[in-house]
Amino acid sequence: MIDLGRRDYAETWELQKQLCAERQADRVEDTLLFVEHPPVITLGRRRSARDNVVDAGEVPVFEIERGGDVTYHGPGQLVGYPILKLDGHERDLHAYLRNLEEALIGVCAAFGLDGGRNPGWTGVWLGARKVASIGIAVRRWVTLHGFALNVSTELARFRAINPCGLDAAVMTSLSESAGRAISVEEVKPVAAGELGRVLGREFR
């Protein structure tokens, strides 16, 4: 596991692509990147993504190769980018997405919250509200991009977009849902453990 702390989106995106190429060539092992980004909006491959930007203002916008729609990243959000070579039975992208959801549901449970899925929508939900967004890309069976888990995110920031085509009010965070302050630093080791358990890796 590599903890990047707070890092600009463009720099981290380039690092992902570099690690992906190195993993394809077996020059590095599977890696999990953890990062917090300064405020940034990313657009996935879905055609509606740009239409779901309401008012970016001064926030930079990146069009990227992951699946999905528009997403906001910012402080208080744990972003995870697994760079994994998928082999054999792992080469099922729907199963991989469900595994990411399962790991994040486990993180919610560790903080006393009942996370779950919402049929038809990728991500993790706490009741009717969304706490984690997921969007991936795969190159020659090596994954990049991943998930964004709202820990103590300033939820008003989501008003700049229609997150995944939904009203911004649908978004929540671990802290808001638990009714207490939870820090990204608290969540990192739990998330690494849950991802390792579900994905069959050991992220140290």
HELIX and SHEET records of a PDB file:
HELIX    1   1 TYR A    9  GLN A   24  1                                  16    
HELIX    2   2 ARG A   50  ASN A   52  5                                   3    
HELIX    3   3 GLY A   88  GLU A   90  5                                   3    
HELIX    4   4 LEU A   93  ALA A  110  1                                  18    
HELIX    5   5 LEU A  155  ALA A  160  5                                   6    
HELIX    6   6 PRO A  163  GLY A  165  5                                   3    
HELIX    7   7 ALA A  168  VAL A  170  5                                   3    
HELIX    8   8 LEU A  174  ALA A  178  1                                   5    
HELIX    9   9 VAL A  184  LEU A  199  1                                  16    
SHEET    1   A 7 ILE A   2  ARG A   6  0                                        
SHEET    2   A 7 THR A  31  GLU A  36  1                                        
SHEET    3   A 7 GLN A  77  ILE A  83 -1                                        
SHEET    4   A 7 VAL A 142  ASN A 150 -1                                        
SHEET    5   A 7 ARG A 129  ARG A 139 -1                                        
SHEET    6   A 7 TRP A 121  LEU A 126 -1                                        
SHEET    7   A 7 GLY A 115  ASN A 118 -1                                        
SHEET    1   B 3 VAL A  61  GLU A  63  0                                        
SHEET    2   B 3 VAL A  40  LEU A  43  1                                        
SHEET    3   B 3 VAL A  70  HIS A  73 -1                                        
END                                                                             
